[in-house]
Amino acid sequence: MKTFRLLIVALLLAGTASAQRFERRAMRGDYSPTVYLISVRETDTLYNYNPAAARQAAALNRMAMDNATQDYIDTHRPGFQQVEKPQFVFASKNNRFSFSLGGFVSLRAGYDLDGIVDNIDFVTYDIPVHGNYNTKQKLMMDASTSRIFMKAITNTRALGRVVIFMDADFRGGAEGSYTPRVRSAYVSFLGFTLGRDVTTFCDLSAAPTTIDFQGPNAYNFNFATLIRYEHAFADNHLKFGIAAEMPVVSATYGDNFKPMHQRVPDVPMYFQYAWGANRDSHIRASGVLRNPYMFKVSKDSNTSLLGWGVQLSGTIKVCKPVRLFMNGVYGEGITPYIQDLTGSGLDFTPNPEDPSLVRMMPMWGWQAAAQINLTRRLFVSGGYSTVRVQRSHGYYTDDQYKQGQYIFGNIFYSLTPRCKVAGEYLYGSRKDMNNDKGHANRVNVMLQYNF
């Protein structure tokens, strides 16, 4: 947050150093930000020009504002939990550098009935299987998903367009603490992305919009510190990406193994085919390789296992008002890449037949959803998602997670271009390896204002 404040102060100082601030509404379809041109040179003011020079300067200003607007259109990334384009852009006269701040305030309220989820988000893994007096109903109100972001774009000769992006919410501490949390912080140029961002295994356009911050339990929206390369070709019909990402291992070690620092990055990759006038439909095939390390007590030595996963995902615009979303994932030891299993301790567990060994747990999940745009301001959506952990030489404990189900339906309405309201119903269930089962219902409402 201190960085954000310093950047704002710098921009204000630059504005006061200008002889005149130029402002214009630049139109690009539905996107029309207010663009402020900033200069520190006194000679940039219009009253120092003759009429011909003034007309030429005005034309150059319009070009700079148009180019700045186009930069933010070209670099905008839509998809699950992604921010909208900024409403205000500050740009230099030659558009070598531009800067924007934005975000939204979001208030979500929910009520669990006939079974609860022991989480502020609808995480089916956290549904109590054996209920008690305190697991029947629950009220929630939360504004911690409110967001602020900073984006800067520099147009250079050597590296082309360089994008710096940071965003934060207030989910960094215990529930209700509103501790700031950095979500993304990266720089991208020439197809490379370096820093912290959503994992490369995640297809951002393959999940529907939900009030629930978790989303479908078979999806895989998680962040990673990474080095990534992506390249689009064949008129943007084809695209591939590959990355080295900092691994996060969540496992059950038992008495014969101990955790240790990891030595090999996760390597996710994908290949995508897109079609449509704006390439707004696509199918993506993804894979990930993992090599988690652990310490084996009985042999006083280190050992490792191979984890892997594959995924097919995509979004299809069936007709103008209808869009489909889907993903299916299968693998062994890939809990960071399945929403419901993140942090579950199920990357690997001791072998029930021989506790001196561990085995990677096979797991899979899939989700499918549809969105129907009834008007430009109103849409409804609904879908189903399920996750399953397979047995491997039996199971480790009776209460080990076996399967989760996630069903949702919602309606979103835009009161204004910046303000929207929504309502949602969710049903979820959890089944353990011993086939004991629990379920939950939740009703959510939301008010969100973008700035």
N, C-alpha and C positions, 0 to 999 in steps of 0.2 A: 504494500500500500504506500510505503514511503516513496518508492520509485514512481508510482502513478502521480503523487503529489508534486514531485520534482519536475516531471515532464509537463504537467499542467502549468506550473509556474514559468517554465521556459517558454512555452507557447504564448502565455500572456505577455511576457517581456518582449517577445518577438513582435507581437501585435502592436504594442505601444511604441516600438521603435519605428513602425511603418508610418509613412506620411498619410496613408489612407488604407482602410481595410476594404477589400472588394468582396462582395457577397452575391451569390447567384443561386437560383434553384436550377440544378442540372437534371434534366429528365432523361431516364433510360427505362422505358416501359413503366412498370409500377414503382421503380426505385428512383427516388428524387431526394437525395440528401442536400443539405445546405453546405456549400463549399466555401470556405474562407481562404482567400489568398493572402499570404503574409510575406512582407518584404522588410528588410532592414535598411534599404537605400532610400534616401530622401528624394532622389531623382525619379523614383517610380511614381510619384504623385501626378495625377492627370493635369493639375494646373501648371506644371512645368512644360507641358507639350503644346505644340501648335495643333490645330484641328486635325490635320492629316496624321500626325504622330499619335494624337489621342485615339483616332479610329483604329490605327494599327495596334496600339496598346490594348484597346478594348477587345480586339479580335484575338490577340495573344492570350488575354485573360480568359476569354471563353474557351479557347483551345486547352489551356492548362486545366480549367475546371472540368471540361469534358474528359480529358485524359485521366484526371484524378478519379472521377466517378467510374470510368471504365476499369481502372485498376482494382477498385473494390468489388466491381461486378465479377471480373475475371478470377479474383482470388477468394471469392466467397465459397464456403464449404457448407452445403446443406446437409441435413441428416439428423440422426438421433441426438438430442440434447445439444445441438449446435446453435450458436447465437445468430441473430438476424444481422443484416448489413447495418453499418453505423448510420445514424441520422445526421451527424456532424463530422465534416472532414476538414482538416487544416492542411493546406498544401503550399509549397513554395511556388514562386511565379513560373518557374520552368518545369514544375512537377517532378523535379529530381527527388523530392522527399515529401511524403504526406503522412499524416498522423490522425488517428481517431480514437475516441473513447465511447463506450456504450455499455449496454447491459439491460437488465430488467429486474423489477421487483415482483416476486411471486409469493402469494399466500395460498397455501394448500390446507384444507381441513378435511378430516376423514373420521369415519365412525365404523368400528368393527362390531359385528353382531353375529351371534350363533357361531362363536369361535373367533379367536384373534390371531394376529401375526405378532410375534414378540419382536417387532422391529417397526420403525417409523415408515419404512418402505415395505411393499408387499413382497417379501422374500419367502417363498414357499418352504425353503429349507428351515426357516425359523417358526413354522407352525407347530405349536405344542401337540404332541401325539396323545398324551394322557392329560386331559384338561382337569381343571379344578375350579374353585370359586372365583379365581381371578383371571380366568381365560375365556370368559363369555362375551364381554363387551368392553369397548375401549374408545375413548375420544382422543383425537389428535388435532393439533394446529401447528403449522410449521412454515417458516419463511426462510429457512436455511439454504434453499435451492436458488435464492436470488443471486444474480450474477453481475459481475463487472468485467469488462475486457478492454484491452488496449491492443491496437494494431497499427503498425508502422510499415510503410512501403517505400523502398528506395530503388530508383531506376538507375542502374550503373552500366558502364560499358563492359567491364570485365565479367561481372556475374549476372548481368541482366536484371530482372526484377527480383529484389530481395524482400522477403516478407518476414517481419518479426511479430509474433503473436503471443499474448499472455491473457489468461482468464482465470478468475477465481470465484469460488462460492464460499459458503460458510458451514461446510461439512467437515472441518478439520479436527474436531474434538469429539467429546462425548455428546450424545443426543441432547439437544437443547442448549449447548454451550455457545453456539454461533461463532466458533473459532474459524477464522479465514483459512482457506485451503487453496493452494495453487493447483489448478486442474491441468492446464497446458502452459508450456513456456518453451517456445521453439523458434528457430530461424530456418527458413527454407530458401533455396536458390538452386537453379540448374537441376531440378529434380530431386535434390537432397533435402532431407529434413533432419535437423539435429536438435535434441533437447527432450522434453517430455510432451507426449501426445497420446492420443488414443492408439491402442495397439494395432499394428498392421493387419492382424488376423480379423479385425472387426470390419464389417461392411456397413458403413454408417447409414446407407440408404435402405438397408434391408429390414429395418424395424419400424413399426408404426409409432405414431405419436400417442403417448399416454400421460395422464396426470401423475400416475405412479412413477416415482423417480427411478425405480429399479428397472421397469420394463419387463418384457417376456423373459421367463426364467431360462430359456434355451439360447438367448442372445448372448453376446460376449463383449459388452461395453466396459472395458477397463483401460487404465492408463499405464504407460510404461516409459521409462527413459530409454531412448533409442537413437540409432543411426539408420536412416531409411533412404532408399532410392526408389523413385517411381518414374515411369516414362509412358507417355501416351503416343500412339502412332496410328497410321491408317485412318487419317481424318478423325481421330479421337474415337474410332470404333473399338480399338484394342488398347489395353493398358495392362502393365504389369508392375509389381512392386516387390521388394525384398528388404528385410531389415535385420539388424542385430539388436536385440532388446534385453534389458536387464531382467534376469529371471527372478520370479517369486515362487518359492516352493512352499506348499502347504501339505504336510504329510503327517502320518501317525507312525512314530519310530519304535514304539515298544521299549523293551529293556535291552535289546541287543544292538540298537543303532542310536546314533546321536546326530543332531543337525550340525551343519558346518557351512562356512562361507562357500558360495557357488563360484565355479571357475569357467563355465561355458555359457555364453548368451543363448537365449531362445532365438530361433531363426524362423520367423513367419514369412510367408510369401503368398502372392496371389497372381492370378491372370484373369482378366475381365473382358467380356464382349458387350458392347453397348450399341443400342440402336434408337431410332426415333429422331425427329427433327432437331431436338436439343440433347440427344443422347440421354434421354430421361428414363430409359428402360435398360436394364442390364442383367446379365448373369455372371457370377464370379465364382471361380474355383480357388480355394485357399488351402494352405497346408502349414504346419508348424512342426519343428523338430526341437526336442528338449533333451538335456543331459544332466539331470539333477545329481549332485554329489551328496554323500552321507558318510559318516564314520562308523565302521563296524567294530564293536567293542571286543568281540571274541577273537578277532584276528589283529587287533590294534593297527588297523590300516583303513585307508579310504577306499570307497567303491562308488560306483555310479550306475544308473539305469538309463535306458532309452525311453523317452516319452515322445509321442507323436500324435498328430491330429489332422483331420481333413474336414473341409466344409464346402458345401454348395449353398450359395446365397444369391439374393437378387431382389429387384423390384420391377414390376411390369405395369405399364399404363395400358389397361385393357381398352378403355375408351376415355373420352374427355373427363367424365366425372368419377371413374372407378380406377383405383390403383391397388395392386396386390404387393404384399411383402412376405418374404420367407427366408429361412435359413435352416439347414440341417447340419449337425456336426457329430463326428464320431472320433474317438481316440483313446489313448491310454495315458493317464497321468497328466491331464490338461485342465485341471480345475481353474486356473486363471482365465481360461478361454470359454467357460460356460458360466453364465451369470449366477445361477443358483448354487454352484459349487465353490465359488471363490472363497478362500479361507476356511474350507470345510475339513481340511486334514486328510483328503482322499486322493492326493496325487499317488501316494503308495501307502500301503499298510502292511503289518506283519502277516506272513502266510499262516493261516489257521492250522494247516497240517504240519508246519515246521516253523516255529517262531524265530528260528535263527536266520530265516530268510525273509525278505520283503518282496512284494510284487506290485507292479504298476496296475492301477485299477482301470479296467475298461469302462467307458462311459459314453453316453450319447444323448442327443436332444434335438428337437426340432420345433419350429414355430411357424405359423402361417396367419396372416391377417389381411383384411381388406379395408380400404377407406373409400367412402362415397361422398363426393363434394356435391351437396344439395344446391348450394348457391356459392357465390364468390366468398361469402363470409361464414358459411355454415357447412360443417362436415360431420359425419358420423363414422365410427370405425369399430371393429371388433375382431377378436382373434383367439386362437388357442395355442398353448405352448406346453411342452412336457420335457422332463429331464429324467434319465434313468442311469443308475450305477449298476453295472452287471456284477454278478458273483464271480470270484476267481479263487478256485480251490476252497469254496465255501465263503463265509463272511466272518469278519473279525469280531463283531459284537452284534447282539440281537437288535439293539437300537440304532444301528448304522443306517444312514439314509439309503433308501432304495429308489424312490420315485417321487417327483413333484409335478403337480399340474397347475396351470395358470390360465384362467379364462377371463376375458375383459370385454367390456363394451363401453363406449363413451361418445360424447357429443361436445364439439367445440364451436364457439361463436365469437366472431370478432366484432366487438362493439364499435371500435375505430381501428384504423390501421395499426395502432400501437397498443391497443387494449383488448384483451380477450378473456372470456369466461368459459368454464367447462364443467361438466359433470361426468362421473364414471362409476361403474359397478365392477367389482372384481370378485372372483371366486377362486380359491386355491385349496390344494390338499397336499399332504405329505404322507408317504407310506414308508415304514422301516423294513429292514430285512426280515423281521419276524412277522410281517404283514399287518402289524398294528398301524392304525391310520388316524390322522387328524385332519380337520378342515377349517376354513375361515371364510368369512364374507366381509367385504369392505365397500363403503360408499365414499367417494371422494368428490370434492368440489374445488375449484381453483379460480383465482383472479390474478391476472398477470399484466403488468404494464411495462412496455419496452421504452428505453430512452437511448 
